[in-house]
Amino acid sequence: MYAIVEIAGQQFKVSKDLKVYVHRLAAEEGAKISFDKVLLLDDNGNVTLGAPAVEGASVEAKVLQHLKGDKVIVFKKKRRKGYQKKNGHRQALTQIVIENIVGGGAKKKATKKAEATEE
C-alpha cells in the first residue's frame, strides 16, 4: 500500500515505515503529525484518485529529527566583466517516518461524458 501525499508544498510517494526528508515542519521531535492532503491512494492495485484530494484519507507520521541538508554553493559569474558572486546555504529539513496510511473515500465516479460514450 502506498500513497502520494503533499507535505510542505511538495509531493511524496510514501509507504509504511518509510523515512522521508521534508522541508522544516513546525513540530517538535517525537511529535506525531497527520497529513490530510492525500492525492492518490493505492491499496494492492485498488487505486483511488483524489479530486484534488481523497476524502477521509490521511497519512500519519512521527517526527524523528530536525537537521540541515548538504551545503549548496551558488556561484554567479559574468565573463569578461570582473563580476563574481559566491553564495550558499544549507536547507533546513525534518526527517519523518511514516507510521500509518489511513484509507478513505470511495472510487471516483465516472463523469457524465464518460457514461454517455459507454452507452
N, C-alpha and C positions, 0 to 999 in steps of 0.2 A: 504494500500500500504506500502510495506517495501522494504528495500534494504540491501544487505550485502556489506559493503564498507571497504576498507583498509585505516586506519588512523594511521599515525606514526608507521607503521610496524605491526599493529595489526588489526584483522578483527572484525567488529562490525555489529550486526543486528540493523538497525536503522529504525525509522518511524518518521512521522511528530510530532513536539512538544516534542520529547524525549530528556531528559538531559543525557549526557554521560560524564564520566571522561576518558580522554585520556592522554597519555604522553605529557609533556610540549610542546606546539606549539610556534613557533616564531611569534606570532601575539599579538597585543595589546588588552586589554579588550574592548569589544564593537565592535571590528572589525568583518566584515563578511568575511568568507572564503568559498572556494569551494573545494570539493574532487572529482577528476575525476576517480579514480580507483574504479569503481563500479563493483563488481564481479558477483552479481546476483540482479535481479530486479523482484519483484512480484507485479503485478497490478491486484488485486482481482482475483487471480487464473491464470492469464496470466503471466507465468514465462519466463523471458528472461535470459539466461545463457551466461556469457561472456567467451571469449576465448583469453586471460585471463580476459579482462575487457569488459564491454558492451560499444560499440561505441556510443558516443554522450550523454551518461548518466552522471549525476553529482548529488552530494548531497551538498546543500547549508546550512551553519551553521553560528552561531554567537557565538563569544567567550564571556562567561559570566564572568569568573574569573580565575585567576591563584592561585593555593593553593598547600599545601603539604598534602600528604596522611598520613595514620596512621603510627606510628613507627613500624619498623620491626626489631626484635632482631635476630642477627646471633650469635650463640654460638657454638664454636668448642671445643671438648674435646677428649683427648686420654687417656683412662683409664690406671691407674697404672703407668703413666709416668709423672704426675705432669703438664701436658700441658692443659691449659685452655685459650681460647681467646674469649672475648666478644666484639662484634661489632654490629653496627646497622645503619640504615639510615631512612630517610623519603623521599618517592618518590615525585618528582616534577610533579604535574598534572595540567591539564587545564580542566575546565568544559565548555562544549559547549552545545548548544541547536540546534537541527535540525529544520531548518525553512522550507525547501522545498526539495523534491526529483524530479529531472527533468529526465523524462524517455527519452529514445532514442534508436536507433538501431532497427533492425528487428530481427525476430526469427532466431535462429541459424539453418542453412540449414543442412539437413541430409548428412552424408558422403557418398561417393561412395559405400563403403562396405555395409552400411545400405540399400541403394537403391537397390543393387544387391540382397540382401536377400528378399526384399519385392516382387520382380518380380517373 
